[in-house]
Amino acid sequence: MEQETATELAATGITGLNDILGGGLTAGKMNLLSGGPGTGKTTFALHFLAEGIKSGERCLYITVGGAEKDFIALAKSAGIPIDSDLFSIHLVEIGAEILDGPEQRIFHSAESEPASAMNEMLAEFKRVKPKRLVIDSLSDLRFLAEDSASYRRLILALRQEFYAEACTVLLTNNVSFSRSEIDLHLETVCQGVINLEQLVIGYGPTRRRLLVLKLRGRAYRSGWHDFRITVEGIEVFPTLVAGEHRQAAPSELILSGNADLDLIFGGGFHRGSTLAIIGASGTGKTTMANQYVAAAAKNGDHVAIYLFEESEVSYRRRAEGLGLSIDGFIDKGLVALNHVGVAELSAGEFAARLRQEVEENGVRTVVLDTLNGYANAMLDEEYLILQLHELFAYLSHKGVTTFLVVEEHGFGHPALEVKNVNYLADAILLLRFFEHRGEIKRAVSVVKKRSGNHEKTIREMTLSGAGIALGETLIEMQGVLTGAPILEA
């Protein structure tokens, strides 16, 4: 984000939105909040007014069409206090004569109800002299103008009145998928414009996002940002920009606590790396990741594990059965085990949660089990791989080591394209089943490591109650990675 100029700001009452706006809206200016029904416009306005009351500013909420009771009920349900001597509500009623249309009116427009309603609204504004004003919504206010030209003059006149009093104004506007000429005019005359959108995906809850279309004379975070509406109000998740978190790369090597495993990695790999563990179901991917989890926790590192398929109970039971129990580390607060339901989170919210773990809880090791489960939960997200790359780059800048468990089907054919894993991972550990004398066995090999040398060999791997054991190099076999090796004579 570019360096901010010295401008008085009006905080919105939503932490994530303030971050996107570089601190808040420009004080004393008129701003537009656009979106379809159900996108959260009134709830955003509620936060904006509550923040003003908290700061000791006089606030006025003008509702068009009789929604003042809904606004009060919304504030109470969200637990946001607005009962204050600093808060006023004014109702602009839309009478039957206005709704019938100009052709049904007896009097000239200058003598009719629309003009009277406008005068009452401005009189209330001058009486209250608010520092913050919300008009909810402009779509209904259009009934007070004879035509589009009159409506434009109305908006310009209101802006002049508001600016004269140095009032920060938030206008809400209902828009469809395509913006009309009037909507474009509103965006032109306003200092800031924020668009809200909700997405209905094939499965799971509706997802919402916002876009700052303009913020005149100010730097802000461009692009779409996810947000969520809960009973407590709105939570916004600014898009993660890894480049803003660059710092010196750590030189520390990550060790597994298994000498043979560290050996095939050439002595280990650097902290801040992303390691993909690829294999079919049952090859030991989760156990391999848990080997590193246990080693990190023993060294006092905080670890966050995200399970997208397996339950916490199953994960803990399996780790204990293989001699890699993490129960003690969970009790000490060194390991956080989280099950993430399919379609529960958007990509932006997940990134925000992970960032909180890193910056507030000091997490230095992260496990995604599995990456396929994460991708399946975000099927309707565009540019998912680019979002993941930005997330892993951020973790790398913070010195966080990331383990990606990637599921393959059968003896090959990865469910997530290998080229994408190559793009995301600094190192790749490949696990395979192979058949030998009527028995299914496991093989392990390091196929990629960006920094430093590693073994190019294929070794047999066994899992038992004592943990992971690596055997000698399978030098007498060819085609181990195909699953059906041939013994050399």
C-alpha positions in Angstrom: 0.0 0.0 0.0 1.3 3.5 -0.9 2.2 5.9 1.8 -1.0 7.6 3.2 -1.4 11.3 3.1 -2.3 13.3 6.3 -6.1 13.1 6.1 -8.6 13.0 8.9 -10.3 9.5 8.8 -13.6 8.2 10.1 -13.2 4.6 11.3 -15.9 2.2 10.1 -16.2 0.1 13.2 -15.0 -3.0 11.3 -11.3 -3.8 11.8 -10.8 -5.6 8.5 -12.5 -2.9 6.5 -10.4 -0.2 8.2 -7.3 -2.1 7.2 -8.5 -2.2 3.6 -9.3 1.5 3.6 -6.0 2.5 5.2 -7.7 3.5 8.5 -11.3 4.3 7.5 -13.4 6.5 5.3 -12.3 10.1 4.5 -14.0 12.3 7.2 -16.4 14.9 6.0 -17.1 13.3 2.7 -20.0 11.4 1.0 -19.6 7.6 0.5 -21.6 5.0 -1.3 -22.3 1.4 -0.1 -23.8 -0.6 -3.0 -25.1 -4.2 -3.1 -28.0 -6.5 -3.7 -30.6 -7.5 -1.0 -29.0 -9.5 1.8 -25.4 -8.4 1.2 -25.2 -6.6 4.6 -25.5 -2.9 3.7 -27.6 -2.0 6.8 -25.3 -4.0 9.1 -22.3 -2.2 7.7 -24.2 1.1 8.4 -24.9 0.0 11.9 -21.2 -0.6 12.6 -20.3 2.8 11.1 -22.8 4.6 13.4 -21.9 2.6 16.5 -18.2 3.6 16.0 -19.2 7.2 15.7 -21.2 7.0 19.0 -18.2 5.3 20.6 -16.0 8.2 19.6 -18.5 10.8 21.0 -19.8 11.9 17.6 -23.4 12.9 17.0 -25.0 10.4 14.5 -28.2 10.4 12.4 -29.8 7.5 10.7 -32.4 8.4 8.0 -34.5 5.4 6.9 -36.7 5.6 3.8 -39.9 3.6 3.8 -40.2 2.7 7.5 -37.4 0.3 8.5 -36.4 2.0 11.7 -37.7 -0.8 13.9 -35.7 -3.3 11.9 -32.6 -1.3 12.4 -33.1 -1.2 16.2 -33.8 -4.9 16.3 -30.6 -5.6 14.2 -28.5 -3.5 16.6 -29.9 -5.4 19.7 -29.4 -8.8 18.1 -25.8 -8.0 17.3 -25.2 -6.6 20.7 -24.1 -3.2 19.3 -25.2 -0.3 21.6 -26.9 2.6 19.8 -29.2 3.8 22.6 -27.4 7.1 23.2 -28.1 10.8 23.4 -25.7 11.0 20.4 -28.0 8.9 18.1 -31.2 10.0 16.3 -33.5 8.3 13.7 -35.5 10.1 11.1 -38.2 8.3 9.0 -38.9 9.4 5.5 -42.3 8.0 4.6 -43.2 7.1 1.1 -46.9 7.8 0.7 -49.4 6.3 -1.7 -49.4 9.4 -3.9 -45.7 9.0 -4.5 -46.0 5.3 -5.3 -48.8 5.9 -7.7 -46.5 7.9 -10.0 -46.5 11.5 -11.3 -49.4 11.0 -13.7 -51.7 10.4 -10.7 -50.8 13.6 -8.9 -53.0 16.7 -8.7 -50.5 19.3 -7.6 -47.2 20.4 -9.2 -44.2 18.6 -7.9 -42.9 21.7 -6.0 -46.1 21.6 -3.9 -46.4 17.9 -3.5 -45.4 15.3 -0.8 -41.9 14.6 -2.3 -40.8 18.2 -1.8 -42.2 18.2 1.7 -40.4 14.9 2.6 -37.2 16.4 1.4 -37.6 19.6 3.4 -38.3 17.6 6.5 -35.3 15.5 6.0 -33.0 18.5 5.6 -34.6 20.2 8.5 -33.8 17.2 10.7 -30.3 17.2 9.5 -29.8 20.8 10.4 -31.4 20.3 13.8 -29.2 17.3 14.8 -26.0 18.6 13.1 -24.5 15.0 12.9 -20.9 14.2 12.4 -22.0 10.9 10.9 -25.1 10.4 8.7 -26.5 7.2 7.1 -29.3 7.4 4.4 -30.8 3.9 4.0 -31.5 3.6 1.1 -31.1 5.8 -2.0 -33.1 3.3 -4.0 -36.3 4.2 -2.1 -35.3 7.9 -2.1 -35.6 7.9 -5.8 -39.4 8.1 -5.4 -39.0 11.6 -4.2 -37.7 12.8 -7.7 -39.8 13.1 -10.8 -37.2 11.7 -13.2 -33.5 10.8 -13.4 -32.4 14.4 -14.0 -34.3 15.6 -10.9 -32.8 12.7 -8.9 -29.3 13.7 -9.9 -29.9 17.3 -8.9 -31.3 16.0 -5.6 -28.1 14.1 -4.8 -25.9 17.0 -5.7 -28.0 19.3 -3.5 -27.7 16.9 -0.6 -23.9 16.6 -1.1 -23.6 20.4 -0.9 -25.6 20.5 2.4 -23.6 17.7 3.9 -20.2 19.1 2.9 -21.1 22.5 4.4 -21.4 20.8 7.8 -18.3 18.6 7.4 -20.5 15.5 7.9 -19.2 12.0 7.0 -22.1 10.4 5.0 -22.7 6.8 4.1 -25.4 6.2 1.5 -26.7 2.7 0.8 -28.0 1.7 -2.6 -29.6 -1.5 -3.9 -28.1 -2.5 -7.2 -28.7 -5.4 -9.5 -26.1 -7.4 -11.4 -25.7 -4.6 -13.9 -25.4 -1.0 -12.7 -27.7 1.6 -14.3 -26.7 5.0 -15.5 -28.1 6.5 -12.2 -25.9 4.1 -10.2 -22.9 5.2 -12.2 -23.7 8.8 -11.5 -23.9 8.1 -7.8 -20.5 6.5 -7.9 -19.1 9.5 -9.7 -20.2 12.1 -7.1 -19.2 10.1 -4.1 -15.8 10.3 -2.5 -15.7 6.5 -1.8 -17.6 3.6 -3.3 -17.8 0.1 -1.7 -19.6 -2.8 -3.5 -20.9 -5.8 -1.6 -21.7 -9.1 -3.2 -22.9 -12.5 -2.1 -22.1 -15.8 -3.9 -24.4 -18.8 -3.8 -22.2 -21.9 -4.3 -23.2 -25.4 -5.1 -23.0 -26.6 -1.5 -22.6 -24.9 1.9 -23.4 -21.4 3.2 -23.6 -18.3 1.1 -20.2 -16.5 0.8 -19.8 -12.7 0.8 -17.1 -10.4 -0.5 -16.6 -6.7 -1.0 -14.7 -4.5 -3.4 -13.5 -0.9 -2.8 -14.3 0.6 -6.2 -12.9 4.0 -5.5 -11.5 6.1 -2.6 -10.6 9.4 -4.1 -7.2 10.8 -3.2 -6.4 7.8 -0.9 -4.4 4.6 -1.1 -6.4 1.4 -0.3 -6.3 -2.4 -0.8 -7.7 -3.1 -4.2 -9.4 -6.4 -5.3 -12.1 -8.6 -3.7 -12.1 -9.3 0.1 -14.1 -11.9 1.8 -16.4 -11.1 4.8 -18.8 -12.9 7.0 -22.1 -11.8 8.7 -22.7 -13.4 12.1 -25.0 -12.6 15.0 -22.3 -10.3 16.4 -22.1 -8.3 13.2 -19.6 -8.2 10.3 -16.1 -9.6 10.1 -14.0 -8.6 7.0 -10.9 -10.6 5.9 -8.5 -8.4 3.8 -6.8 -10.3 1.0 -3.4 -11.4 2.1 -0.4 -9.8 0.4 2.7 -11.8 1.1 5.1 -9.0 -0.1 4.1 -6.8 2.8 5.6 -9.3 5.3 9.1 -9.9 3.9 11.8 -10.4 6.4 15.2 -12.1 6.6 15.0 -15.8 5.7 15.9 -18.0 8.7 19.0 -20.3 8.3 17.8 -22.9 10.8 17.4 -26.5 9.6 14.2 -28.5 10.3 14.9 -32.0 11.6 12.4 -34.8 12.0 13.8 -36.6 14.9 14.5 -39.6 12.6 18.1 -39.8 11.6 17.4 -41.8 8.4 14.6 -39.4 7.3 16.9 -36.4 7.9 19.6 -38.2 5.9 17.6 -38.6 2.7 16.9 -34.8 2.9 20.6 -34.1 2.9 20.6 -33.2 6.6 17.2 -31.5 6.7 15.5 -28.5 5.0 15.4 -24.9 6.0 12.8 -23.3 8.2 10.2 -21.5 6.2 10.0 -24.1 3.5 6.9 -25.8 2.2 7.1 -29.6 2.1 4.6 -31.6 0.1 4.1 -35.2 1.2 2.5 -37.0 -1.7 1.1 -40.6 -1.7 -1.9 -42.8 -2.0 -4.2 -43.5 0.9 -2.5 -45.6 3.5 1.1 -44.9 2.5 1.8 -43.0 5.7 1.5 -39.3 4.6 -0.2 -38.1 7.8 2.2 -40.2 9.9 5.1 -38.6 8.1 3.8 -35.1 8.8 3.1 -36.1 12.4 6.8 -37.1 12.7 7.8 -33.5 12.1 4.9 -32.2 14.3 6.2 -34.2 17.3 9.8 -33.1 16.7 8.8 -29.4 16.4 6.7 -29.6 19.6 9.5 -31.3 21.5 11.7 -28.3 20.6 9.0 -25.9 22.0 7.6 -24.8 18.6 3.9 -24.0 18.4 2.1 -26.1 15.7 -1.3 -25.7 14.0 -2.8 -28.7 12.3 -5.8 -28.3 10.0 -7.8 -31.5 9.2 -10.1 -31.3 6.2 -11.1 -34.9 6.1 -10.1 -36.8 9.2 -11.6 -36.2 12.7 -9.5 -35.0 15.6 -10.2 -38.2 17.5 -9.1 -40.5 14.7 -5.9 -38.4 14.1 -4.9 -38.5 17.8 -5.7 -42.3 18.0 -3.6 -43.1 15.0 -0.6 -40.9 16.2 -0.6 -42.7 19.5 -0.7 -46.1 17.9 2.4 -45.3 15.9 4.4 -44.0 18.8 4.0 -40.4 17.9 1.3 -39.3 20.4 0.7 -35.5 20.4 -1.9 -35.5 23.3 0.7 -34.2 25.8 1.6 -31.3 23.4 -2.1 -30.5 22.9 -2.6 -30.3 26.7 0.4 -28.0 27.0 -0.9 -25.7 24.2 2.0 -26.4 21.8 -0.2 -28.2 19.2 -3.6 -26.8 18.0 -5.6 -29.5 16.2 -8.4 -28.0 14.1 -11.0 -29.8 12.0 -12.3 -27.7 9.2 -15.7 -28.7 7.8 -16.1 -28.8 4.0 -17.4 -25.5 2.6 -17.2 -24.0 6.1 -14.7 -21.2 5.3 -13.8 -19.1 2.3 -10.2 -18.8 1.2 -10.0 -15.3 2.7 -11.3 -16.4 6.1 -9.0 -19.4 6.3 -6.0 -17.2 5.4 -7.1 -14.7 8.1 -7.3 -17.5 10.7 -3.9 -18.8 9.8 -2.4 -15.3 10.0 -3.9 -14.9 13.5 -2.3 -18.2 14.6 1.1 -17.0 13.3 1.0 -13.4 14.5 -0.9 -13.8 17.8 -0.2 -17.3 18.9 3.4 -17.7 17.6 2.8 -20.8 15.4 6.0 -21.8 13.6 4.8 -25.1 12.0 1.6 -25.6 9.9 0.1 -28.8 8.6 -2.7 -29.0 5.9 -4.1 -32.5 5.9 -5.1 -32.8 3.1 -4.4 -30.2 0.4 -7.0 -32.1 -1.7 -9.6 -31.5 1.1 -8.8 -27.8 1.2 -9.1 -27.6 -2.6 -12.4 -29.5 -2.6 -13.8 -27.1 0.1 -12.9 -24.1 -2.2 -14.1 -25.6 -5.5 -16.0 -22.4 -6.4 -13.0 -20.1 -5.6 -11.3 -18.8 -8.7 -7.5 -18.6 -8.8 -7.2 -21.0 -5.8 -3.7 -22.0 -6.6 -2.6 -18.4 -6.8 -4.2 -17.8 -3.4 -2.4 -20.8 -1.9 0.9 -19.6 -3.3 0.4 -16.2 -1.7 -0.5 -17.9 1.6 2.5 -20.1 1.6 4.8 -17.2 0.6 3.5 -15.3 3.6 4.2 -18.3 5.9 7.7 -18.6 4.4 8.4 -14.8 5.1 7.3 -15.4 8.7 9.7 -18.4 9.1 6.8 -20.8 9.3 7.4 -24.3 8.0 4.4 -25.7 6.1 3.6 -29.4 5.5 1.1 -30.3 2.7 -0.4 -33.7 2.7 -1.4 -34.5 -0.9 -3.6 -37.5 -1.7 -3.1 -39.7 -4.8 -5.4 -42.3 -6.2 -4.1 -45.9 -6.4 -0.5 -46.3 -7.4 -0.4 -42.9 -9.2 -2.5 -40.3 -10.9 -2.6 -37.5 -8.3 -6.0 -36.0 -7.4 -4.4 -32.5 -7.4 -2.2 -31.9 -10.5 1.5 -32.5 -9.7 2.4 -29.3 -11.7 0.5 -27.3 -9.1 2.2 -29.0 -6.2 5.5 -28.3 -7.8 4.6 -24.7 -8.0 3.5 -24.5 -4.4 6.2 -26.7 -2.7 9.9 -26.1 -2.0 10.4 -29.8 -1.3 8.5 -33.0 -2.3 8.5 -36.3 -0.4 7.0 -39.1 -2.5 5.5 -42.2 -0.8 4.5 -45.3 -2.9 3.1 -48.8 -2.4 4.9 -51.5 -4.3 4.4 -55.3 -4.6 7.1 -57.7 -3.6 6.7 -61.4 -3.3 3.0 -61.2 -2.6 3.2 -58.5 -0.1 2.4 -54.8 -0.3 5.2 -52.6 0.9 6.0 -48.9 1.1 8.7 -46.9 -0.5 9.9 -43.3 0.1 12.0 -40.9 -1.9 12.8 -37.2 -2.0 12.1 -36.0 -5.5 12.6 -32.2 -5.0 14.4 -29.9 -2.7 15.1 -26.3 -3.8 17.8 -25.5 -1.3 20.7 -28.0 -1.0 21.3 -31.6 -2.0 19.3 -34.6 -1.1 19.4 -38.4 -1.7 18.2 -39.5 -5.1 17.6 -43.0 -3.8 14.4 -45.0 -3.2 14.1 -46.6 0.2 11.7 -49.1 1.8 9.7 -47.6 4.7 7.9 -49.4 7.5 5.4 -48.2 10.0 4.9 -49.8 13.4 4.2 -48.9 17.0 7.8 -47.7 17.3 7.1 -45.1 14.5 8.7 -44.7 11.1 11.7 -46.8 10.0 13.6 -46.5 6.7 15.4 -49.4 5.2 18.3 -49.7 2.7 18.2 -48.4 -0.8 16.1 -50.7 -3.1 19.1 -51.2 -5.5 18.0 -54.6 -6.7 14.6 -53.4 -8.1 13.6 -51.4 -11.1 10.2 -49.8 -11.4 9.4 -49.4 -7.7 7.5 -46.2 -8.3 5.2 -48.0 -10.7 4.0 -50.3 -8.0 5.1 -53.5 -9.7 9.0 -53.6 -9.6 11.1 -56.1 -11.4 13.9 -57.9 -9.6 17.3 -57.6 -11.3 19.1 -60.9 -12.0 
